[in-house]
Amino acid sequence: MRILLTGSSGYIGKRLLPILVESGHEVICCVRDTSRFSPPESLKSRINIIEVDLLNEASLKNIPKHIDGAFYLVHSMSASEDYEVLEQRSAENFRKAMNATQVQHVVYLSGIVNESSLSKHLTSRKNVEKELSKGDYNLTTLRAGIILGSGSASFEIMRDLVEKLPIMITPKWLNTRCQPIGISDVISILSKTLLNTKTYNQDFDIGGPDVLSYKEMLLEFGSMRNLKRYIYTIPVMTPKISSYWLYFVTSTSYPLAIALVNSMKIEVICRNDDINHILGIQPLSYQSALERAFSKIERNEVVSSWKDAFISSDFNFNISEFIEVPSFGCFKDKREMAHNDRVQCIDKIWSIGGEKGWYYGTWLWQVRGFFDKLAGGVGIRRGRTSEDSLNAGDALDFWRVLYADKEEGRLLLYAEMKLPGDAWLEFKIEGDKLVQTATFRPLGLLGRLYWYSVLPFHGYIFKGMLTKLTQ
C-alpha cells in the first residue's frame, strides 16, 4: 500500500515511519523542509520524500494521486498566537488535496475532547477533526491525552519537575485527572488502525489502564526514581503564573507552557476502550510506560524528541535559508588549532552540549542560558536528544543544528537564544586542523553593543573549548 505520512519529521512521525516500512508499505514522507529530515539510512531506499507545506496550497501538488491511506499528524499549537486559524486552514487544504487523490482512509491523531468546556488548544483540535470529516474518504480520529515516552513533552516536563524540585508548591490543576498512554501503544494503535474497515468514520479515545491526577503521576514518577517528593497545591495560581512556573522550571517554551496549562485544567479521560478490543491491544500501565522510557534513555535509543520540533522555540524557518553563513556586515571570531586525532576530535564535537556540556567554561554557558530564560528564550535546558548523534533540525541546548556531516567533519549551529541579531557557530575539520568560527550578524546599534559586551568572554570560552576539542 502507498501511505502518505504528514509530520514525518515530528515526534510521532519519526517513530511511526519504520513501523510502516517494516509492514511492507511504500511511505511518502511529507516534510516542510527536506534539509531537516534525516531518516535512517536503512529506510532511505524504501521511502519517498516530498516537500509539502499545508499552508501553501501550491506545494500540495507534490502529493501523488495514487495513495491508499494517509496519516494527519500535524499540530502547531505554539507556532503563533493564531494557531487556531492556521490549523483550520491546514486541515482545509489537506482535505482538498486528499479529495484529489485515490485515498481510501485518513487517520488523524487528536486530543481527548469529551468535556463541554474546552481549552483553546483542544477546541482547535476538535475543529480540525470537523474539517477533515468533510472529505471524500473514510476518516478515523484517535484522541489521546498525555503521551509518555522517551523524548515526549509530557515525560520531559515531569522529569524536570521531579528531578529538580524536592518540594513543589503547585497550582490546583495538579489534581485534575487524566489517562496517560505509552508512546509504543500510540504507534501500535496508529499502524493497526490504518485501512482497518472496522475503524472507518469513527472516533476513539486512546489511553492506558490507569486514571491518575497529575499530582499522582509526579509522585509515582519520583517513587520510581527513588526520590522523595512533597507536593502542595494552592488555589491562588492563575493560569499565567502557572505558565511562568512551568516555563522557568522545565525545558518547555512559554507558548507551549500556556497551551499545556490551559489544557491541564480539563479532565482527559477515555469514554471507553473499544479501540483496544477492535485492534487486540492491551496498553501498558503508567509505571510500565515510564520504565520503558527510561530504558530507552539509558541505552541512548531515543528515536525522537519534542525538543527537536520548532515548537520548542520561537523560531519557525527553513534551514536552507540559514545554512549559508553570511559574511557581509558580520562580526566573526575565527580560531584554528591542530588536532591530535581526526576521529577523536569529531567524536568530541558530535557529543557537545547537553549532559556533556561545552568542554570549557560550561558554567558561563549555563549563566547565559539562565539570562536567556529570563528574557523569554529557550534557555539551556533543552539539552539534546542523543548523546553522540546529531542531525539537521535537532535542538542542541539553545542552538539548532543546521548542518551535520560526520564524514566531512562539519557541524553548523544556529542560535535560538534571544539576541539582537543572528548567530552561527561552526566546527570544521580542514586537514590536520579544527577551524572554529562564531559569526554574529548584528541588528542595529543594540546588536553591535551586544557583540562588544560579550567579546571578553569569547577569548576565554572559545579558546578553551577549541583546546579541549583538539587534545
JOKA-V350992 format. One record per residue. RES is the residue in one small letter. PHI is phi in whole degrees, 0 to 359 (NA if undefined). BURIAL is # if it has 16 or more other ideal C-beta (glycine too) atoms within 10 Angstrom, else .. Layout:
# JOKA-V350992
[[RES PHI BURIAL] [RES PHI BURIAL]]
This chain:
# JOKA-V350992
[[m NA .] [r 263 #] [i 242 #] [l 266 #] [l 241 #] [t 277 #] [g 69 #] [s 298 #] [s 266 #] [g 273 #] [y 301 #] [i 284 #] [g 302 #] [k 298 #] [r 274 #] [l 282 #] [l 307 #] [p 296 #] [i 293 #] [l 294 #] [v 294 #] [e 296 .] [s 279 .] [g 93 .] [h 280 #] [e 269 .] [v 255 #] [i 256 #] [c 269 #] [c 264 #] [v 225 #] [r 284 #] [d 219 #] [t 296 #] [s 294 #] [r 250 #] [f 246 #] [s 235 #] [p 290 #] [p 303 .] [e 305 .] [s 295 .] [l 259 .] [k 303 .] [s 281 .] [r 243 #] [i 226 #] [n 243 .] [i 245 #] [i 234 #] [e 267 #] [v 223 #] [d 244 #] [l 295 #] [l 268 .] [n 244 .] [e 301 .] [a 299 .] [s 290 #] [l 290 #] [k 292 .] [n 287 .] [i 286 #] [p 293 .] [k 288 .] [h 268 .] [i 225 #] [d 262 #] [g 216 #] [a 211 #] [f 249 #] [y 253 #] [l 239 #] [v 254 #] [h 222 #] [s 214 #] [m 290 #] [s 233 #] [a 290 #] [s 194 .] [e 292 .] [d 262 .] [y 297 #] [e 299 #] [v 294 .] [l 294 #] [e 294 #] [q 297 #] [r 293 .] [s 299 #] [a 295 #] [e 295 #] [n 295 #] [f 295 #] [r 301 #] [k 297 .] [a 294 #] [m 291 #] [n 296 .] [a 270 .] [t 245 #] [q 262 .] [v 302 #] [q 264 #] [h 215 #] [v 240 #] [v 247 #] [y 243 #] [l 265 #] [s 238 #] [g 247 #] [i 294 #] [v 230 #] [n 265 .] [e 275 .] [s 287 .] [s 254 .] [l 246 #] [s 288 #] [k 302 .] [h 297 #] [l 288 #] [t 298 .] [s 297 #] [r 299 #] [k 293 #] [n 294 #] [v 297 #] [e 300 #] [k 297 .] [e 294 #] [l 294 #] [s 289 #] [k 277 .] [g 284 #] [d 271 .] [y 209 #] [n 275 #] [l 244 #] [t 236 #] [t 253 #] [l 253 #] [r 253 #] [a 245 #] [g 262 #] [i 283 #] [i 255 #] [l 252 #] [g 182 #] [s 302 #] [g 90 #] [s 285 #] [a 300 #] [s 298 #] [f 296 #] [e 292 #] [i 293 #] [m 297 #] [r 298 #] [d 301 #] [l 296 #] [v 290 #] [e 279 .] [k 253 .] [l 237 #] [p 291 .] [i 233 .] [m 237 #] [i 259 .] [t 237 #] [p 289 #] [k 292 .] [w 293 #] [l 293 #] [n 272 .] [t 292 #] [r 269 .] [c 211 #] [q 230 #] [p 292 #] [i 221 #] [g 287 #] [i 298 #] [s 296 #] [d 288 #] [v 298 #] [i 296 #] [s 296 #] [i 295 #] [l 301 #] [s 293 #] [k 279 #] [t 284 #] [l 303 #] [l 62 #] [n 268 #] [t 300 .] [k 291 .] [t 256 #] [y 300 .] [n 54 .] [q 222 .] [d 236 #] [f 227 #] [d 273 #] [i 239 #] [g 196 #] [g 280 #] [p 282 .] [d 258 #] [v 253 #] [l 226 #] [s 277 #] [y 298 #] [k 296 #] [e 297 #] [m 296 #] [l 294 #] [l 294 #] [e 292 #] [f 300 #] [g 297 #] [s 299 .] [m 295 .] [r 268 .] [n 58 .] [l 240 .] [k 280 .] [r 235 #] [y 240 .] [i 237 #] [y 239 .] [t 260 #] [i 231 .] [p 273 .] [v 264 .] [m 284 #] [t 286 .] [p 306 #] [k 293 .] [i 295 .] [s 299 #] [s 295 #] [y 297 #] [w 300 #] [l 297 #] [y 297 #] [f 281 .] [v 274 #] [t 248 #] [s 270 #] [t 288 #] [s 279 #] [y 295 #] [p 301 #] [l 290 #] [a 300 #] [i 299 #] [a 298 #] [l 293 #] [v 299 #] [n 296 #] [s 281 #] [m 289 #] [k 280 .] [i 247 #] [e 294 .] [v 237 #] [i 238 .] [c 295 #] [r 289 .] [n 199 .] [d 242 #] [d 304 .] [i 298 #] [n 295 #] [h 288 .] [i 296 #] [l 265 #] [g 70 .] [i 242 .] [q 243 .] [p 299 #] [l 290 #] [s 288 .] [y 301 #] [q 296 .] [s 294 #] [a 295 #] [l 295 #] [e 300 .] [r 294 #] [a 298 #] [f 291 .] [s 297 .] [k 296 #] [i 295 .] [e 296 .] [r 266 .] [n 54 .] [e 240 .] [v 283 #] [v 287 #] [s 210 #] [s 220 #] [w 299 #] [k 293 #] [d 281 #] [a 279 #] [f 292 #] [i 296 #] [s 276 #] [s 219 #] [d 264 #] [f 260 .] [n 208 .] [f 220 .] [n 274 .] [i 302 #] [s 300 .] [e 284 .] [f 239 #] [i 288 .] [e 271 .] [v 286 #] [p 288 .] [s 233 .] [f 293 .] [g 70 .] [c 246 #] [f 263 #] [k 228 .] [d 238 #] [k 248 .] [r 224 #] [e 218 .] [m 204 #] [a 292 .] [h 260 #] [n 280 .] [d 209 .] [r 299 .] [v 298 .] [q 296 .] [c 296 #] [i 296 #] [d 300 .] [k 294 #] [i 299 #] [w 285 #] [s 250 #] [i 290 #] [g 82 #] [g 62 #] [e 295 .] [k 290 .] [g 81 #] [w 249 #] [y 69 #] [y 209 #] [g 63 #] [t 302 .] [w 296 .] [l 289 .] [w 298 #] [q 293 .] [v 297 .] [r 299 #] [g 295 #] [f 296 .] [f 293 .] [d 295 #] [k 297 #] [l 298 .] [a 275 .] [g 94 .] [g 271 #] [v 279 #] [g 68 #] [i 250 #] [r 283 #] [r 296 #] [g 63 #] [r 213 #] [t 285 #] [s 240 #] [e 288 .] [d 226 .] [s 236 .] [l 224 #] [n 226 #] [a 305 #] [g 101 #] [d 292 #] [a 276 #] [l 218 #] [d 54 #] [f 259 #] [w 244 #] [r 237 #] [v 286 #] [l 264 #] [y 210 #] [a 212 #] [d 229 .] [k 292 #] [e 295 .] [e 288 .] [g 78 #] [r 227 #] [l 232 #] [l 238 #] [l 242 #] [y 238 #] [a 284 #] [e 251 #] [m 285 #] [k 288 #] [l 217 #] [p 276 .] [g 153 #] [d 243 #] [a 224 #] [w 234 #] [l 227 #] [e 236 #] [f 241 #] [k 214 #] [i 276 #] [e 233 .] [g 65 .] [d 263 .] [k 237 .] [l 255 #] [v 256 #] [q 243 #] [t 231 #] [a 255 #] [t 240 #] [f 229 #] [r 257 #] [p 288 #] [l 250 .] [g 70 .] [l 296 .] [l 300 .] [g 297 #] [r 292 .] [l 297 .] [y 299 #] [w 301 #] [y 290 .] [s 288 .] [v 263 .] [l 304 .] [p 299 .] [f 286 .] [h 300 .] [g 301 .] [y 280 .] [i 288 #] [f 291 #] [k 294 #] [g 296 .] [m 296 #] [l 299 #] [t 298 .] [k 295 .] [l 290 #] [t 261 #] [q 290 .]]
